[in-house]
Amino acid sequence: MTASERLRIIVVDDHTVMRAGVVALLSGEPSIEIVGEAGDGRAALELIEEHAPDLALLDLRMPVLDGVATTAQIVARHPRTRVLILTTYDTDAEIERAVEAGAIGYLLKDATREQLVAAIHAAARGETVLAPRVAEKLVARMRRPVQVPLTGREVDVLNAVADGMTNAEIGRRLVIAEATVKTHLLRLFAKLDAKDRTHAVVIALERGLLRR
């Protein structure tokens, strides 16, 4: 493999020992050339200005400029440099912030050398790379039903339903037409993903939406 065929990367981590470990892990890989190291995001940007690497391997929590802010600046100023996050954090908030900033991959530091090398090559090709635990979290979040807020009138209708009132009785209490009550109920069922009136009340009680 010639020098021009090797992937040129920088390693950015504020923990010196951790950074040295990653560099040592990758130094024997003939397909990868480490062209620089940095301990914070600002220094990483300077390295990218100087070397224009194919990929930046970034930690998330760093001084001066953290991984998310650094990622956003790399994407804006150096779009040809891919960003692969390598961190110990796998919380929903951390993952979302990094992905929204433009990171193409999110890997955890318990990855093996083989996994890390494969992820670097995949990310450099423009492929999305996610650690299994991270992928599971994102899939679970996507499957989680979105809770659309209820309007004040919808809550009034739901409270009346919980009181055992018919549509006509709800209309009289709220001084609205019975047809309007039905419209509110249909919207409630859609927002709560409820099968019927009883199911809607049960869901609302579970979520603390009713004034009881």
MARPAVEX-865741 format. One record per residue (C-alpha): residue number from 1; residue in three letters; chain; x, y, z. Coordinates in steps of 0.001 Angstrom, whole numbers, plus 500000, padded with zeros to 6 digits. Example, Ala and Ser with C-alpha at 12.3 -4.5 7.8 and 13.67 -1.06 7.14 Angstrom:
// MARPAVEX-865741
{mike:1; pagu:ALA; fiba:A; c1:512300; c2:495500; c3:507800} $
{mike:2; pagu:SER; fiba:A; c1:513670; c2:498940; c3:507140} $
// end
This chain:
// MARPAVEX-865741
{mike:1; pagu:MET; fiba:A; c1:500000; c2:500000; c3:500000} $
{mike:2; pagu:THR; fiba:A; c1:501426; c2:503377; c3:498962} $
{mike:3; pagu:ALA; fiba:A; c1:501392; c2:506467; c3:501173} $
{mike:4; pagu:SER; fiba:A; c1:498727; c2:508055; c3:498956} $
{mike:5; pagu:GLU; fiba:A; c1:496401; c2:505092; c3:499529} $
{mike:6; pagu:ARG; fiba:A; c1:496589; c2:505245; c3:503314} $
{mike:7; pagu:LEU; fiba:A; c1:493862; c2:506963; c3:505291} $
{mike:8; pagu:ARG; fiba:A; c1:495210; c2:510073; c3:506955} $
{mike:9; pagu:ILE; fiba:A; c1:493656; c2:510695; c3:510355} $
{mike:10; pagu:ILE; fiba:A; c1:494077; c2:512803; c3:513485} $
{mike:11; pagu:VAL; fiba:A; c1:493383; c2:511562; c3:517009} $
{mike:12; pagu:VAL; fiba:A; c1:491844; c2:514058; c3:519436} $
{mike:13; pagu:ASP; fiba:A; c1:491421; c2:513276; c3:523136} $
{mike:14; pagu:ASP; fiba:A; c1:492240; c2:515357; c3:526201} $
{mike:15; pagu:HIS; fiba:A; c1:493326; c2:512289; c3:528170} $
{mike:16; pagu:THR; fiba:A; c1:496974; c2:511812; c3:527246} $
{mike:17; pagu:VAL; fiba:A; c1:497109; c2:508144; c3:528192} $
{mike:18; pagu:MET; fiba:A; c1:493927; c2:507329; c3:526305} $
{mike:19; pagu:ARG; fiba:A; c1:495114; c2:509226; c3:523243} $
{mike:20; pagu:ALA; fiba:A; c1:498476; c2:507446; c3:523340} $
{mike:21; pagu:GLY; fiba:A; c1:496662; c2:504131; c3:523607} $
{mike:22; pagu:VAL; fiba:A; c1:494567; c2:504822; c3:520516} $
{mike:23; pagu:VAL; fiba:A; c1:497640; c2:505951; c3:518585} $
{mike:24; pagu:ALA; fiba:A; c1:499518; c2:502815; c3:519633} $
{mike:25; pagu:LEU; fiba:A; c1:496527; c2:500694; c3:518666} $
{mike:26; pagu:LEU; fiba:A; c1:496466; c2:502129; c3:515162} $
{mike:27; pagu:SER; fiba:A; c1:500157; c2:502709; c3:514525} $
{mike:28; pagu:GLY; fiba:A; c1:500733; c2:499165; c3:513264} $
{mike:29; pagu:GLU; fiba:A; c1:497872; c2:499369; c3:510777} $
{mike:30; pagu:PRO; fiba:A; c1:499381; c2:499738; c3:507262} $
{mike:31; pagu:SER; fiba:A; c1:496212; c2:501295; c3:505835} $
{mike:32; pagu:ILE; fiba:A; c1:496154; c2:504178; c3:508334} $
{mike:33; pagu:GLU; fiba:A; c1:498535; c2:507084; c3:508820} $
{mike:34; pagu:ILE; fiba:A; c1:498188; c2:509262; c3:511918} $
{mike:35; pagu:VAL; fiba:A; c1:499168; c2:512757; c3:510835} $
{mike:36; pagu:GLY; fiba:A; c1:498510; c2:514529; c3:514131} $
{mike:37; pagu:GLU; fiba:A; c1:497298; c2:514428; c3:517732} $
{mike:38; pagu:ALA; fiba:A; c1:495480; c2:517020; c3:519804} $
{mike:39; pagu:GLY; fiba:A; c1:494101; c2:517419; c3:523308} $
{mike:40; pagu:ASP; fiba:A; c1:491225; c2:519811; c3:522567} $
{mike:41; pagu:GLY; fiba:A; c1:488941; c2:520894; c3:519774} $
{mike:42; pagu:ARG; fiba:A; c1:490683; c2:524144; c3:518915} $
{mike:43; pagu:ALA; fiba:A; c1:494007; c2:522354; c3:518461} $
{mike:44; pagu:ALA; fiba:A; c1:492208; c2:519764; c3:516343} $
{mike:45; pagu:LEU; fiba:A; c1:490932; c2:522476; c3:513992} $
{mike:46; pagu:GLU; fiba:A; c1:494440; c2:523809; c3:513616} $
{mike:47; pagu:LEU; fiba:A; c1:495688; c2:520331; c3:512698} $
{mike:48; pagu:ILE; fiba:A; c1:492959; c2:519959; c3:510094} $
{mike:49; pagu:GLU; fiba:A; c1:493882; c2:523326; c3:508589} $
{mike:50; pagu:GLU; fiba:A; c1:497468; c2:522124; c3:508310} $
{mike:51; pagu:HIS; fiba:A; c1:497046; c2:518497; c3:507226} $
{mike:52; pagu:ALA; fiba:A; c1:493528; c2:518185; c3:505697} $
{mike:53; pagu:PRO; fiba:A; c1:493109; c2:514615; c3:507004} $
{mike:54; pagu:ASP; fiba:A; c1:490539; c2:512162; c3:505696} $
{mike:55; pagu:LEU; fiba:A; c1:489104; c2:511634; c3:509160} $
{mike:56; pagu:ALA; fiba:A; c1:489158; c2:513105; c3:512651} $
{mike:57; pagu:LEU; fiba:A; c1:488773; c2:510669; c3:515534} $
{mike:58; pagu:LEU; fiba:A; c1:487288; c2:512792; c3:518322} $
{mike:59; pagu:ASP; fiba:A; c1:486482; c2:512413; c3:521988} $
{mike:60; pagu:LEU; fiba:A; c1:483309; c2:514181; c3:523133} $
{mike:61; pagu:ARG; fiba:A; c1:484185; c2:515917; c3:526381} $
{mike:62; pagu:MET; fiba:A; c1:487251; c2:518084; c3:525975} $
{mike:63; pagu:PRO; fiba:A; c1:488409; c2:521491; c3:527202} $
{mike:64; pagu:VAL; fiba:A; c1:488433; c2:524701; c3:525128} $
{mike:65; pagu:LEU; fiba:A; c1:486140; c2:523252; c3:522451} $
{mike:66; pagu:ASP; fiba:A; c1:484226; c2:520031; c3:523048} $
{mike:67; pagu:GLY; fiba:A; c1:483617; c2:517261; c3:520547} $
{mike:68; pagu:VAL; fiba:A; c1:480192; c2:518465; c3:519422} $
{mike:69; pagu:ALA; fiba:A; c1:481320; c2:522053; c3:518780} $
{mike:70; pagu:THR; fiba:A; c1:484458; c2:520789; c3:517060} $
{mike:71; pagu:THR; fiba:A; c1:482404; c2:518454; c3:514865} $
{mike:72; pagu:ALA; fiba:A; c1:480115; c2:521289; c3:513797} $
{mike:73; pagu:GLN; fiba:A; c1:483073; c2:523458; c3:512823} $
{mike:74; pagu:ILE; fiba:A; c1:484794; c2:520650; c3:510928} $
{mike:75; pagu:VAL; fiba:A; c1:481628; c2:519909; c3:508961} $
{mike:76; pagu:ALA; fiba:A; c1:481178; c2:523588; c3:508133} $
{mike:77; pagu:ARG; fiba:A; c1:484795; c2:524444; c3:507324} $
{mike:78; pagu:HIS; fiba:A; c1:486315; c2:521131; c3:506188} $
{mike:79; pagu:PRO; fiba:A; c1:483528; c2:518982; c3:504704} $
{mike:80; pagu:ARG; fiba:A; c1:485989; c2:516506; c3:503197} $
{mike:81; pagu:THR; fiba:A; c1:487207; c2:515505; c3:506669} $
{mike:82; pagu:ARG; fiba:A; c1:484858; c2:512925; c3:508186} $
{mike:83; pagu:VAL; fiba:A; c1:484257; c2:512932; c3:511927} $
{mike:84; pagu:LEU; fiba:A; c1:484114; c2:509719; c3:513939} $
{mike:85; pagu:ILE; fiba:A; c1:483333; c2:510099; c3:517632} $
{mike:86; pagu:LEU; fiba:A; c1:485222; c2:507764; c3:519978} $
{mike:87; pagu:THR; fiba:A; c1:483977; c2:508159; c3:523532} $
{mike:88; pagu:THR; fiba:A; c1:482871; c2:506448; c3:526725} $
{mike:89; pagu:TYR; fiba:A; c1:479487; c2:508218; c3:526767} $
{mike:90; pagu:ASP; fiba:A; c1:476416; c2:506558; c3:525280} $
{mike:91; pagu:THR; fiba:A; c1:473547; c2:508646; c3:526655} $
{mike:92; pagu:ASP; fiba:A; c1:470735; c2:509709; c3:524309} $
{mike:93; pagu:ALA; fiba:A; c1:471599; c2:513392; c3:524683} $
{mike:94; pagu:GLU; fiba:A; c1:475299; c2:512897; c3:523855} $
{mike:95; pagu:ILE; fiba:A; c1:474520; c2:510733; c3:520844} $
{mike:96; pagu:GLU; fiba:A; c1:471906; c2:513106; c3:519442} $
{mike:97; pagu:ARG; fiba:A; c1:474101; c2:516182; c3:519842} $
{mike:98; pagu:ALA; fiba:A; c1:477004; c2:514516; c3:518041} $
{mike:99; pagu:VAL; fiba:A; c1:474874; c2:513189; c3:515183} $
{mike:100; pagu:GLU; fiba:A; c1:473074; c2:516515; c3:514772} $
{mike:101; pagu:ALA; fiba:A; c1:476441; c2:518288; c3:514633} $
{mike:102; pagu:GLY; fiba:A; c1:477387; c2:516128; c3:511662} $
{mike:103; pagu:ALA; fiba:A; c1:479434; c2:513198; c3:513012} $
{mike:104; pagu:ILE; fiba:A; c1:479285; c2:510290; c3:510594} $
{mike:105; pagu:GLY; fiba:A; c1:479920; c2:507725; c3:513309} $
{mike:106; pagu:TYR; fiba:A; c1:479753; c2:507141; c3:517037} $
{mike:107; pagu:LEU; fiba:A; c1:481979; c2:504486; c3:518557} $
{mike:108; pagu:LEU; fiba:A; c1:482591; c2:503562; c3:522178} $
{mike:109; pagu:LYS; fiba:A; c1:486049; c2:503148; c3:523687} $
{mike:110; pagu:ASP; fiba:A; c1:485460; c2:499503; c3:524500} $
{mike:111; pagu:ALA; fiba:A; c1:485721; c2:498738; c3:520766} $
{mike:112; pagu:THR; fiba:A; c1:488371; c2:496220; c3:519712} $
{mike:113; pagu:ARG; fiba:A; c1:491238; c2:497186; c3:517407} $
{mike:114; pagu:GLU; fiba:A; c1:489540; c2:495360; c3:514541} $
{mike:115; pagu:GLN; fiba:A; c1:486270; c2:497177; c3:515146} $
{mike:116; pagu:LEU; fiba:A; c1:488020; c2:500532; c3:515339} $
{mike:117; pagu:VAL; fiba:A; c1:489974; c2:500007; c3:512123} $
{mike:118; pagu:ALA; fiba:A; c1:486853; c2:498805; c3:510293} $
{mike:119; pagu:ALA; fiba:A; c1:484875; c2:501792; c3:511596} $
{mike:120; pagu:ILE; fiba:A; c1:487553; c2:504251; c3:510458} $
{mike:121; pagu:HIS; fiba:A; c1:487553; c2:502810; c3:506934} $
{mike:122; pagu:ALA; fiba:A; c1:483745; c2:502747; c3:506762} $
{mike:123; pagu:ALA; fiba:A; c1:483454; c2:506323; c3:508037} $
{mike:124; pagu:ALA; fiba:A; c1:486087; c2:507509; c3:505572} $
{mike:125; pagu:ARG; fiba:A; c1:483970; c2:505999; c3:502774} $
{mike:126; pagu:GLY; fiba:A; c1:481012; c2:508040; c3:503983} $
{mike:127; pagu:GLU; fiba:A; c1:479193; c2:505176; c3:505691} $
{mike:128; pagu:THR; fiba:A; c1:477381; c2:505714; c3:508980} $
{mike:129; pagu:VAL; fiba:A; c1:479080; c2:503822; c3:511802} $
{mike:130; pagu:LEU; fiba:A; c1:477388; c2:503195; c3:515144} $
{mike:131; pagu:ALA; fiba:A; c1:478450; c2:501091; c3:518095} $
{mike:132; pagu:PRO; fiba:A; c1:475824; c2:498344; c3:518717} $
{mike:133; pagu:ARG; fiba:A; c1:474694; c2:499920; c3:522019} $
{mike:134; pagu:VAL; fiba:A; c1:474370; c2:503291; c3:520351} $
{mike:135; pagu:ALA; fiba:A; c1:472373; c2:501847; c3:517451} $
{mike:136; pagu:GLU; fiba:A; c1:470013; c2:500133; c3:519896} $
{mike:137; pagu:LYS; fiba:A; c1:469423; c2:503417; c3:521732} $
{mike:138; pagu:LEU; fiba:A; c1:468656; c2:505301; c3:518528} $
{mike:139; pagu:VAL; fiba:A; c1:466288; c2:502615; c3:517262} $
{mike:140; pagu:ALA; fiba:A; c1:464487; c2:502509; c3:520621} $
{mike:141; pagu:ARG; fiba:A; c1:464149; c2:506283; c3:520584} $
{mike:142; pagu:MET; fiba:A; c1:462744; c2:506274; c3:517057} $
{mike:143; pagu:ARG; fiba:A; c1:460181; c2:503647; c3:518036} $
{mike:144; pagu:ARG; fiba:A; c1:459123; c2:505582; c3:521118} $
{mike:145; pagu:PRO; fiba:A; c1:455737; c2:507196; c3:520438} $
{mike:146; pagu:VAL; fiba:A; c1:455862; c2:510955; c3:520102} $
{mike:147; pagu:GLN; fiba:A; c1:453716; c2:512619; c3:522744} $
{mike:148; pagu:VAL; fiba:A; c1:451816; c2:515455; c3:521107} $
{mike:149; pagu:PRO; fiba:A; c1:450565; c2:517925; c3:523732} $
{mike:150; pagu:LEU; fiba:A; c1:446821; c2:518179; c3:524328} $
{mike:151; pagu:THR; fiba:A; c1:445007; c2:521478; c3:524030} $
{mike:152; pagu:GLY; fiba:A; c1:443147; c2:522892; c3:527018} $
{mike:153; pagu:ARG; fiba:A; c1:439793; c2:522031; c3:525435} $
{mike:154; pagu:GLU; fiba:A; c1:440904; c2:518460; c3:524757} $
{mike:155; pagu:VAL; fiba:A; c1:441843; c2:518097; c3:528419} $
{mike:156; pagu:ASP; fiba:A; c1:438390; c2:519434; c3:529368} $
{mike:157; pagu:VAL; fiba:A; c1:436742; c2:516827; c3:527149} $
{mike:158; pagu:LEU; fiba:A; c1:438927; c2:514068; c3:528529} $
{mike:159; pagu:ASN; fiba:A; c1:438111; c2:515042; c3:532100} $
{mike:160; pagu:ALA; fiba:A; c1:434434; c2:514902; c3:531268} $
{mike:161; pagu:VAL; fiba:A; c1:434895; c2:511459; c3:529706} $
{mike:162; pagu:ALA; fiba:A; c1:436657; c2:510345; c3:532893} $
{mike:163; pagu:ASP; fiba:A; c1:433590; c2:511573; c3:534826} $
{mike:164; pagu:GLY; fiba:A; c1:431485; c2:509139; c3:532814} $
{mike:165; pagu:MET; fiba:A; c1:429647; c2:511718; c3:530721} $
{mike:166; pagu:THR; fiba:A; c1:428119; c2:511056; c3:527313} $
{mike:167; pagu:ASN; fiba:A; c1:428944; c2:513235; c3:524330} $
{mike:168; pagu:ALA; fiba:A; c1:425721; c2:515174; c3:524763} $
{mike:169; pagu:GLU; fiba:A; c1:426447; c2:515781; c3:528449} $
{mike:170; pagu:ILE; fiba:A; c1:430001; c2:516902; c3:527644} $
{mike:171; pagu:GLY; fiba:A; c1:428595; c2:519329; c3:525074} $
{mike:172; pagu:ARG; fiba:A; c1:426251; c2:520846; c3:527633} $
{mike:173; pagu:ARG; fiba:A; c1:428990; c2:521160; c3:530261} $
{mike:174; pagu:LEU; fiba:A; c1:431433; c2:522822; c3:527884} $
{mike:175; pagu:VAL; fiba:A; c1:428780; c2:524690; c3:525887} $
{mike:176; pagu:ILE; fiba:A; c1:429836; c2:523194; c3:522575} $
{mike:177; pagu:ALA; fiba:A; c1:428026; c2:521142; c3:519947} $
{mike:178; pagu:GLU; fiba:A; c1:427950; c2:517370; c3:520258} $
{mike:179; pagu:ALA; fiba:A; c1:429646; c2:517128; c3:516846} $
{mike:180; pagu:THR; fiba:A; c1:432486; c2:519262; c3:518200} $
{mike:181; pagu:VAL; fiba:A; c1:432832; c2:516872; c3:521147} $
{mike:182; pagu:LYS; fiba:A; c1:433199; c2:513986; c3:518692} $
{mike:183; pagu:THR; fiba:A; c1:435873; c2:515910; c3:516781} $
{mike:184; pagu:HIS; fiba:A; c1:437826; c2:516517; c3:519983} $
{mike:185; pagu:LEU; fiba:A; c1:437567; c2:512825; c3:520864} $
{mike:186; pagu:LEU; fiba:A; c1:438889; c2:511738; c3:517476} $
{mike:187; pagu:ARG; fiba:A; c1:441884; c2:514047; c3:517891} $
{mike:188; pagu:LEU; fiba:A; c1:442442; c2:512725; c3:521411} $
{mike:189; pagu:PHE; fiba:A; c1:442415; c2:509137; c3:520206} $
{mike:190; pagu:ALA; fiba:A; c1:444997; c2:509987; c3:517531} $
{mike:191; pagu:LYS; fiba:A; c1:447284; c2:511907; c3:519879} $
{mike:192; pagu:LEU; fiba:A; c1:447151; c2:509285; c3:522625} $
{mike:193; pagu:ASP; fiba:A; c1:447114; c2:506311; c3:520232} $
{mike:194; pagu:ALA; fiba:A; c1:444019; c2:505170; c3:522103} $
{mike:195; pagu:LYS; fiba:A; c1:441528; c2:502538; c3:520946} $
{mike:196; pagu:ASP; fiba:A; c1:438457; c2:503996; c3:522639} $
{mike:197; pagu:ARG; fiba:A; c1:437256; c2:506393; c3:525363} $
{mike:198; pagu:THR; fiba:A; c1:438260; c2:504140; c3:528253} $
{mike:199; pagu:HIS; fiba:A; c1:441692; c2:503514; c3:526790} $
{mike:200; pagu:ALA; fiba:A; c1:442186; c2:507256; c3:526315} $
{mike:201; pagu:VAL; fiba:A; c1:441386; c2:507929; c3:529975} $
{mike:202; pagu:VAL; fiba:A; c1:443750; c2:505168; c3:531143} $
{mike:203; pagu:ILE; fiba:A; c1:446616; c2:506549; c3:529017} $
{mike:204; pagu:ALA; fiba:A; c1:445931; c2:510100; c3:530177} $
{mike:205; pagu:LEU; fiba:A; c1:445950; c2:509039; c3:533825} $
{mike:206; pagu:GLU; fiba:A; c1:449242; c2:507195; c3:533330} $
{mike:207; pagu:ARG; fiba:A; c1:450787; c2:510335; c3:531823} $
{mike:208; pagu:GLY; fiba:A; c1:449335; c2:512669; c3:534434} $
{mike:209; pagu:LEU; fiba:A; c1:447305; c2:514604; c3:531877} $
{mike:210; pagu:LEU; fiba:A; c1:444020; c2:514678; c3:533757} $
{mike:211; pagu:ARG; fiba:A; c1:443017; c2:517064; c3:536509} $
{mike:212; pagu:ARG; fiba:A; c1:441871; c2:514565; c3:539149} $
// end
